[in-house]
Every structure is written in C-alpha cells, then in structure tokens.
C-alpha cells in the first residue's frame, strides 16, 4: 500500500527541507523565515574570493534560486561552494554536493562509455548503427550509412532546426506508434525509422539529441547491460563517483539531495507523464526525462562533474580511457564539421562529446559542454592550464532571457584569472564519492 499522493509528497518535501518542528507532543511544519539571507555553503578561502564574489553577485543579479560551483586544479578539488536556495519553499540552501539535472553534459559521459567499448573491441567507430542495433529497414536508405562516429560528432543526418527534435515529442510519437505514452527511447527510434533524414550522414554538423539516444542503445547492445548500469560500473565508479544516477521526471521521485527546479518564466504546459494532459510546471512533466538518458538524463553534483572532467588531465594516468582514445575524443572532425568552406580549421568544433577550442602552438585546448532544460542550466569546462570547473543552476535563464550557462562562462574564466595564490588542498579527500 502507498500513502495518498498528496500526503506522500508533503512528507517528502517537508523532511527533505528539514523544516519539521516539534511542539507539545505533536509535529507541525515550521514556517521558514524568508527575511534571513542565505549564506554560501562549503569551505571559504580568502585566496579564492573572486569565485565567491562572482557567484554571489550573479545569483542575485539574475534572480536565480540557487547554484553550485566546483573547481579543480591539477586534479585536486580546491573549491566547492553552494549559493542561494536549493528549494525556495523551505529556503534550503544549496550545498556543494547537491545534485542537479545536468542536461546535455550527459553527452561527454556517454561518449566516454562508447570510446571505452571501442577500446574493448565490442564495436568500432565505423560500425553502422542500424545494422548493429538490428533495426528494421528504414524509410530513408541513408540510415544505413550512419556510423557510431557520426553520432558522437553530431554528423548523423538529423537536424532539429530543419525538422524537429523527437526527444520532446513523447505523446505524439506514442500515439503514432500506438503504444502507451510517454514514448521511451525504443519507441522514438522506431518512429524515426519512418521519417526522412535531414542531410547525408557525415556531410555536416547539426546538434542531435536523437543521435545520442541511439548511442545509449549502442552501449546497451555492445555491453549486454542497461545504459545506466554500464556507465556507473565502468566509468563513474572507476573515477570514484558513486552518487550520479539518471534523474526522474516527477517531483515526488527526485533523489535525496536533489535541488528543486524552477522554470525562469514560470511556464506551465500539458503533462506528458503522470496525469497526462493536465497543466504542470514545465520542469516536472512537460517533457519525459527518462527517455533522455544518454543525451540529457543524468543528475550530478558540481563536485561529481569536476571529478569526471579531471580524469582526462593526464592521459597516461586515466582510469577509463587510453591516451589514444582521449586523443580521438578531442580530435577535429574532417570536412565541414571541422573546417570552414575555404579549408581553414574552425576556431572551435564539436569532437566526440565535447566542444573544443584548440590553443595556440604548444598550448592545450579548452574543452567544454553546456546543458539546458526548463529549470536547469549547466556548464562544464576543462581549461588549457589544468583548471576544471562545473557551474550548475536550478533555473534556466536570467531576466534578459539569456541562458545562464552562456552568460556566466566568460565570467568564471575572469574569476579564475584573478586568483593569485592557489591553496594547497584537496577537498576530494573529504568529499563523499
């Protein structure tokens, strides 16, 4: 037996907020004091005050509920702090290890798992995806030319700006497939087999969530395990990351220490899961997060993400990929994906799961990825000088309508450049894996 929905949600909300009060032998929910300012959480260090100033002012200026920032230098965690509120209703502050939906930062994680399976001989970058997944004959014969490498680099043949993004059409696809809504990855793939492709595979770049949905199924086929199971056991745990998991759509299913998400414009939309068709806050039912596993479904803390990013700082010491695979992961694509029409190299390009901006001669590149969903904006950066950082927000945009990750990106670089003396510490030593 389950408790009634409303009581179950209320109990979880109040207990997770930590706002129970006990009076005269009975329990009641305490009213939060909304006038008390929220102080940053985590270890303060005067040497890194530029990060504190940036984050505090940015959260206030953009009216963000909350945010977390973590920074590594030379593989050591030197900064991890939370700002603002993880939950506005009970004024719970963001903790440095709180988990957020990371949206498309899921793609570098998927890419690492694919490259690892290539290393292990379970598939090749040239493997043709339709044949490997044993999919039915497609309506568009170009499906037969799509390779694993095409999908990793977003050159598979699907352009959401020219047609649509099927990962956000859960109800329509379920109806077309005559299956129970919402549509999961397998139903979406079968539906797309009947649709025309947007361009010849390998001829150009077009960002594709659907391509990474296919890669999730490639991982499952090659490993004989579920996508989440394989990634946790063969990538994350080897890096000492034990708290990352796939997220859930509905608010009552969110994980312990997961923040609450707020659509910046307060929009509502018809639910595609739960009480289908009922108006719901967009982050909690207007899209089906469970179908987005390999391209946008993970939840993680900022600390988790910089631990992941720093794994590739010294390729010879990497626990999940060989130096050759790491080189492939960041390599420039051939053709229009990596070069301008006149043949000159693009200033920045999408490699295998990462954006890459090559450095000047003798300097390492900057590599990064952003993520965005309603209620979420995220940024993960690996900088040429050995610094890595992750910035996570539990809303998506500022008052100007701009995505927070894009706005804060240059500002974090500036804050890092202001640091004159880096502390000789490693906060990973005290962080839960």
N, C-alpha and C positions, 0 to 999 in steps of 0.2 A: 504493500500500500504506500502511496505517495501522499504527502501533505497537499492540501489545496494549493493551486498555483500561487495565489496572492500571498498566502502565509509563508510558503517556501521562499519566495523571492524576498519578502520582507525580512525574514530571519537571516537569509544570506547577506542581504545588503547591510543590515544593522551590525551583524557580527563582523563582517569584513571591514566596516568603517570603524569598528572599535568604539561605538558610542552607547554601549549599554550602561545604564546607571541602576543602582540597587537602592531602593528606599523602602523602609518599613516592611521588609519581607516580601516585597513584590518587585518585579522587573519592569522598567519602562525605558523607552528610548529618550536619551538626553538631547535637548535642542543644542545644536552647535552654535558657538559664539562667532558670528560672521564678521565681527569687527576686529578680531585678533589677526594680525598679519601672519603670513606663513613664512617661516624662516627656511632657508635652504637646508637640505639634509645631506648627510655624508661628511667626510673629513675635509675641513677647511685648511688651506695652506696659503699664507700670505704671498709666497712666490708665484702662485697660480691665480692671483686675484683678478687677472684680466678675464679669465673664464667666468668667474663669479659675476663680475660687472656686466659682461655681455649677456649672460643668461638671465639674470635678474631683470635687467632693463628690457630685454627682448620679450620676455614673457609678459611684462607689464604693458609694453608698447603695443604688442599685437593682441592683447587681451586673451592670451592662450590660457586655458585652465592649468596645464602643467607640462613639464618637460624634464628630460634627464640627459645628462652629458657624461660620457666616459672617454678618457684619453689614455693611450699607451705611448711609451717612448722606449725604444729598444726592447720591445717585448714585455715591458713592465707596466702595470697599471699604476699611473701616477695621479689620476684624477677621476673621481666618480661622485657626482652630486645630483640631487633631485631638486627641482624648483616648482613652486606652485602646487596645484592640487591634483591628486590622482582621482578624487571624487569630490565634486562640488557640494553634493547634498550633505555630506557629513564633514567636509573640509579636511579630508585625509590628505596629508602632504605626500607628494611623490617621493619615494625612496629610490636610491641609486640602483637597486636591484629589482624594482618593479618591472613587470612585463607589459609590453606594448605590442599591438599588431605592427609588424614591420613591413607589411605590404610587399612591394617588389624587391626589397632587399632579400627576399626569399630566393631570388634568381641566382645570385652568386653561390648560395648554398646548394641549390640543385645542380649548378654547373660543376661544382667540385665533385659531387657524387657521380655525375656522368663521367668525368675525366678519370676518376678513380676506377670505375668499371672498365673503361678503355684500357687502363694500365693492367688490370687484372685479366685481360683477354676475354671479357664477357661480351664485348661489342667493339666496333671500330667507329671512328669519326665518319667514315664513308658509308656506314651501314644505312641502308634505305629503310626509312621508318615504317612505311606501310607494310612492307614485306615482313619486317622484324616483328611487328605487332600483330601480324596475321589478320589484317583488316580486310573487309570486303572490297570488291572492285569499286573505285570512286567514280563519280560523275565526271570529274575533271582528271584527265590522264596525267597531268603534271604532278599530282600527288605521288606518283611512282618515282619521281626524281628527288623527293625531299630526303635529305640525309640528316644524321644527328648533328653534324657540324653546322648545317644550315639553321637548325633550330637554336643551337647555342648562340649563334650570331644574329638572330632575327632576320635571316635572309630566306626563310622557308617558303614564302609566297603569299602570305596573308598580310593585309594592310587594313587595320581597323579604321583608318581615316578615309579609305576608299570604299569600304563596305561596312563592317560592324565588328564589335568585339563580342564573340559568343559567350564569353565567361560572365557577362552581365545580362544574359537573356534566359535565365533559368526556367521561367514559366512558359515562354513561347516555345522553347526547344522541347520541354516536356510534353507540351500539347502536340507539337508536330510529330514527336516520336511515340505518342500515345502511351506515355509512361507516367507514373505518379510524380508530381512536382515535389521539390525542385529538381532540375536536371543535374546529375553528377557528371564527373569527367567522361565516363564511358558513353553516356547518352549524348554529350556535347560532341565528342569525336565522331560518333556515328552520324549525327546530324550534319557535321561539317563535310563528311564524305560526299554528301549530296549537293554541296554548294560549289559554285565556281571559285577558283583561286583568283587572287588579285594581280599576280605577276609570276613570271617564270622563276622557279626556285634558284637561288644563288646569284640573281642578277642585280639585286639592290637590297638595301636595308630598310625594314619597316618594323617598328617595335610590335611584338606579338605576344600577348599573354597566352594565347592559344598554343603557340609553339612550345612554350614551357609546360603547359598542361600535358602535351604529348611527351615531353621529356620525363615527366613524372611516371608515365606509363612505361616508357623505355626502361627506366630504373627498375620498375617492378618486374618487367619481363626478363631483364638481364640478371637480376639478383634472385628472383624467386621469393622475394619478400615484399611486404607493403612499403610504399614510399616512405612514410614516416619512420617505420621500423628500421629500414635500411640506413637512412640518413642519421638517425640517432645513434645506432650501433657502430657505424663505420666512418662517420665524420665527426659528429659532435662529441661523443664520449671520448674519442681518441684525443680530442683537444681539451678535455676537462670541462666540457659544457654539459650539464645534466638537467637544466631546467627549461630548455627550449622545447616547445611542442607546437603542434598545429592548433590554431585557435578555433573558436566556435562562434556561430552567428549570433545566437540569442544571449541576451544579457545575463539570464539566470544560469547559463552554462559557462560563464567566464571563469578562468583559472584563479586560484588564490594568488594574491599579489598582482593581479592584472588590473590595469587602470580602467576607468570608465571613459568612453569615447563620446565626443560632442561634435556634431556637425556645426561648422562655423556659422552657417546661415540658418540653423535651426530647422532645416527642411525635414519634411516627412514624405513618405511615399508608400504605395501599396506593398505589403509584406509578400515576400516570395517563399518564406518558410514560417513555420508556426501557424498563426492564424492568417492564412493566405488571403491577400486582398485587403486586409484591414490596414488603415493608415498607421505607420510606425516610424519612429525616428530612423533616419536612413542608416546609421551605423549598425542598427540592431534588427535587421530583417529585410531591408530593401535590396540586398544582394546576398548571395549564398556563399559564405566564406569557405565552407567545407569543400566546395568544388574547386577552390583556388589554390589548393595545397602547394603544388610545385612552383607556382608563379607568384603567389602572394598570401599564403595561408599561415605562415609561422608567427608565433609570438615569442618575444625575447626581451631581455633587458639590454640596456646600453653596454653593460659590463660583458654580457654574453657576446655581443657583436664585435667588440674590440678584441676579445679573446680570439674569436674566429679570424678577424682581419689580420691580427699579428702573427698568425700561423704561417703566413707566406713571406714574412720579413727576411728570413734566412732560408732560402730554398733547400739547402743541404740538410737542414735540421727539421724540415716539415714532416709532421707525423701522418699526413693524409695524402699528399701528392709528391711525386718525384720532381726534381728540378726541371726535367724535360716537360712534364705535364704543366707545371706552373708557367713555363715559358709559352707553351701553347695557349694557356688560359688568357694570357695578356697579349698575344700576338695580333698584329694588324691583319685584318681580312684582305684578301685580294679583291680587285675590281672596285666597283662604285661604293661598296661598303667601307672601304679603307682609303680610297683615293678620289681626288676631285676629277672632273671631266677632262682636265688637261694633263692628268697623270701625276700631279703633285700630291704628296701624302696629306690626308686630312689632319687638321690640328688636333682633333680628338675623334675617337671612333669607339664603337661597341665591339668588344672582343668576345670572349666566352663568359658571359655572366657579369661582366664589368665594363663600365666606361673607362677609357684610357686616354690620358693626355701625355704623350711622350715628353721627356725632359730634354734639355739641351745636351749636347755631346758629353758623355760621361756621367750624366745625372739620371737617376732612376725616374720612372714616370710617376705621375699621380693617377691613382685608380679609385673609382668610387661607384656608388649606386644610390639612387633615391627611391623612395616608396611613397605612395599616396592612395588613400581611400577616404571616403567620408569619415571624419573623426580621427584621421591618422595622417601624419606627415613625418617622414623619416629620412635620415641621411647617414651613410657610412662612407668614410674617407680613409684611404691609405696614402699618406703623403711621401714624397720623394726622400725626405730626410729621416724617415723611420718613425714619424708620428702617425698614429691612427686615432680616429675619433668616431663616435657614434652620437647622434643627436636624435631624440625621439620626442614627439609631441602627441598629446591625446586630443588634438583637433587638427584640422587640415589647412585652414587659411587664416590670414590676418584680415583686419578691416578693409584693406585695399583689394581683397580678393586674390592676392598672390599666395601661392603655396609656400608654407613656412620653410620647408627644407631648402628651396631655392633662394629664399631671402637670406637665410642665416649662413649659407655656405661660405661666401667670402668673408663674413664677419668672424667665423671661427678661425679661418686662416690668419686674420689680423690679430685676434686674441693670442693665438699661438706664437706669432712673431714678436709679441710684446713680452713674452717670458724671457727673463734674463738669466735665471738660475733654476734649473730643473731639480726637484727633490730626488734624493737617492732613496727611494722607497719602492715597494711593490705591493700595492693593495690587493693583488690577486691572492696573496698569501692568506688574507683574512676573508676572502670572498667565497661564498658557497658555490661549488661547481654547478 
